[in-house]
Amino acid sequence: MREDAYLNFRWTNRTVRTAVLGVIVVPAAVYYIADKYYQRFDWAGRPKGQSILVAAPQPQAKSSSQQ
């Protein structure tokens, strides 16, 4: 029966829910987390007690001559 499971497959509420979770929701959540934290941490060569957070770049203030 295990080897022929694809022959007896039916789309039911349970299989649709499992497919949507596994194909859409989980990859979307992984992508969101990866995008949110991309290059936020610097793991290389930090002394003990120093934060691994990378300082966010400060926005440049417009000078009066560029207006």
PyRosetta script that sets phi, psi and omega in degrees:
from pyrosetta import init, pose_from_sequence

init()
pose = pose_from_sequence("MREDAYLNFRWTNRTVRTAVLGVIVVPAAVYYIADKYYQRFDWAGRPKGQSILVAAPQPQAKSSSQQ")
pose.set_psi(1, -37.7)
pose.set_omega(1, -178.5)
pose.set_phi(2, -63.3)
pose.set_psi(2, -41.9)
pose.set_omega(2, -178.2)
pose.set_phi(3, -69.8)
pose.set_psi(3, -22.9)
pose.set_omega(3, -178.8)
pose.set_phi(4, -108.9)
pose.set_psi(4, 23.0)
pose.set_omega(4, -176.2)
pose.set_phi(5, -62.4)
pose.set_psi(5, -35.4)
pose.set_omega(5, -178.6)
pose.set_phi(6, -64.1)
pose.set_psi(6, -25.3)
pose.set_omega(6, 179.5)
pose.set_phi(7, -71.8)
pose.set_psi(7, -28.3)
pose.set_omega(7, -177.7)
pose.set_phi(8, -102.9)
pose.set_psi(8, 10.7)
pose.set_omega(8, -176.3)
pose.set_phi(9, -69.0)
pose.set_psi(9, 138.3)
pose.set_omega(9, 175.6)
pose.set_phi(10, -135.2)
pose.set_psi(10, 142.0)
pose.set_omega(10, 174.7)
pose.set_phi(11, -78.4)
pose.set_psi(11, 113.7)
pose.set_omega(11, 176.7)
pose.set_phi(12, -121.2)
pose.set_psi(12, 173.6)
pose.set_omega(12, 177.7)
pose.set_phi(13, -57.3)
pose.set_psi(13, -38.6)
pose.set_omega(13, -178.9)
pose.set_phi(14, -68.2)
pose.set_psi(14, -44.2)
pose.set_omega(14, -178.9)
pose.set_phi(15, -70.0)
pose.set_psi(15, -34.7)
pose.set_omega(15, 176.8)
pose.set_phi(16, -65.5)
pose.set_psi(16, -43.7)
pose.set_omega(16, 179.3)
pose.set_phi(17, -62.0)
pose.set_psi(17, -44.3)
pose.set_omega(17, 178.6)
pose.set_phi(18, -63.9)
pose.set_psi(18, -42.0)
pose.set_omega(18, 179.9)
pose.set_phi(19, -65.8)
pose.set_psi(19, -43.0)
pose.set_omega(19, 179.9)
pose.set_phi(20, -64.9)
pose.set_psi(20, -43.0)
pose.set_omega(20, 178.6)
pose.set_phi(21, -63.1)
pose.set_psi(21, -43.8)
pose.set_omega(21, -175.4)
pose.set_phi(22, -78.0)
pose.set_psi(22, -26.0)
pose.set_omega(22, -174.7)
pose.set_phi(23, -104.1)
pose.set_psi(23, -27.0)
pose.set_omega(23, -176.3)
pose.set_phi(24, -115.5)
pose.set_psi(24, -55.0)
pose.set_omega(24, -170.9)
pose.set_phi(25, -68.7)
pose.set_psi(25, -50.3)
pose.set_omega(25, -177.4)
pose.set_phi(26, -64.8)
pose.set_psi(26, -47.6)
pose.set_omega(26, 176.6)
pose.set_phi(27, -63.1)
pose.set_psi(27, -35.6)
pose.set_omega(27, 177.6)
pose.set_phi(28, -65.4)
pose.set_psi(28, -40.0)
pose.set_omega(28, 178.1)
pose.set_phi(29, -66.5)
pose.set_psi(29, -42.0)
pose.set_omega(29, 177.9)
pose.set_phi(30, -63.6)
pose.set_psi(30, -43.0)
pose.set_omega(30, 178.4)
pose.set_phi(31, -62.9)
pose.set_psi(31, -43.8)
pose.set_omega(31, -179.9)
pose.set_phi(32, -60.3)
pose.set_psi(32, -46.5)
pose.set_omega(32, -179.6)
pose.set_phi(33, -65.7)
pose.set_psi(33, -42.7)
pose.set_omega(33, 179.5)
pose.set_phi(34, -64.1)
pose.set_psi(34, -40.8)
pose.set_omega(34, -180.0)
pose.set_phi(35, -69.0)
pose.set_psi(35, -38.6)
pose.set_omega(35, -178.1)
pose.set_phi(36, -66.8)
pose.set_psi(36, -38.2)
pose.set_omega(36, -175.2)
pose.set_phi(37, -104.0)
pose.set_psi(37, 11.2)
pose.set_omega(37, -179.1)
pose.set_phi(38, -64.0)
pose.set_psi(38, 125.5)
pose.set_omega(38, 179.4)
pose.set_phi(39, 57.0)
pose.set_psi(39, 30.8)
pose.set_omega(39, 176.6)
pose.set_phi(40, -90.4)
pose.set_psi(40, -23.8)
pose.set_omega(40, -177.3)
pose.set_phi(41, -118.0)
pose.set_psi(41, 144.9)
pose.set_omega(41, 174.8)
pose.set_phi(42, -118.2)
pose.set_psi(42, 106.1)
pose.set_omega(42, -172.9)
pose.set_phi(43, -88.3)
pose.set_psi(43, -12.1)
pose.set_omega(43, -171.4)
pose.set_phi(44, -87.7)
pose.set_psi(44, 122.0)
pose.set_omega(44, 167.6)
pose.set_phi(45, 64.1)
pose.set_psi(45, 40.0)
pose.set_omega(45, 176.4)
pose.set_phi(46, -91.8)
pose.set_psi(46, 131.1)
pose.set_omega(46, 176.2)
pose.set_phi(47, -66.1)
pose.set_psi(47, 158.8)
pose.set_omega(47, -179.7)
pose.set_phi(48, -60.9)
pose.set_psi(48, 131.6)
pose.set_omega(48, 178.3)
pose.set_phi(49, 92.0)
pose.set_psi(49, -11.5)
pose.set_omega(49, 179.2)
pose.set_phi(50, -90.4)
pose.set_psi(50, 140.5)
pose.set_omega(50, -177.9)
pose.set_phi(51, -67.5)
pose.set_psi(51, 144.6)
pose.set_omega(51, 176.9)
pose.set_phi(52, -90.1)
pose.set_psi(52, -3.1)
pose.set_omega(52, 178.5)
pose.set_phi(53, -69.0)
pose.set_psi(53, 135.4)
pose.set_omega(53, 176.6)
pose.set_phi(54, -84.7)
pose.set_psi(54, 133.6)
pose.set_omega(54, 179.7)
pose.set_phi(55, -65.7)
pose.set_psi(55, 131.2)
pose.set_omega(55, 179.0)
pose.set_phi(56, -71.6)
pose.set_psi(56, 139.5)
pose.set_omega(56, 178.4)
pose.set_phi(57, -65.7)
pose.set_psi(57, 137.5)
pose.set_omega(57, 179.9)
pose.set_phi(58, -82.2)
pose.set_psi(58, 138.6)
pose.set_omega(58, 178.3)
pose.set_phi(59, -66.7)
pose.set_psi(59, 142.5)
pose.set_omega(59, -179.8)
pose.set_phi(60, -75.5)
pose.set_psi(60, 133.1)
pose.set_omega(60, 177.5)
pose.set_phi(61, -81.0)
pose.set_psi(61, 139.0)
pose.set_omega(61, 178.3)
pose.set_phi(62, -72.7)
pose.set_psi(62, 134.0)
pose.set_omega(62, 175.4)
pose.set_phi(63, -85.5)
pose.set_psi(63, 159.1)
pose.set_omega(63, -175.8)
pose.set_phi(64, -68.0)
pose.set_psi(64, -21.7)
pose.set_omega(64, -179.3)
pose.set_phi(65, -78.6)
pose.set_psi(65, -16.4)
pose.set_omega(65, -177.8)
pose.set_phi(66, -93.9)
pose.set_psi(66, 2.3)
pose.set_omega(66, -177.5)
pose.set_phi(67, -79.8)
pose.dump_pdb("model.pdb")
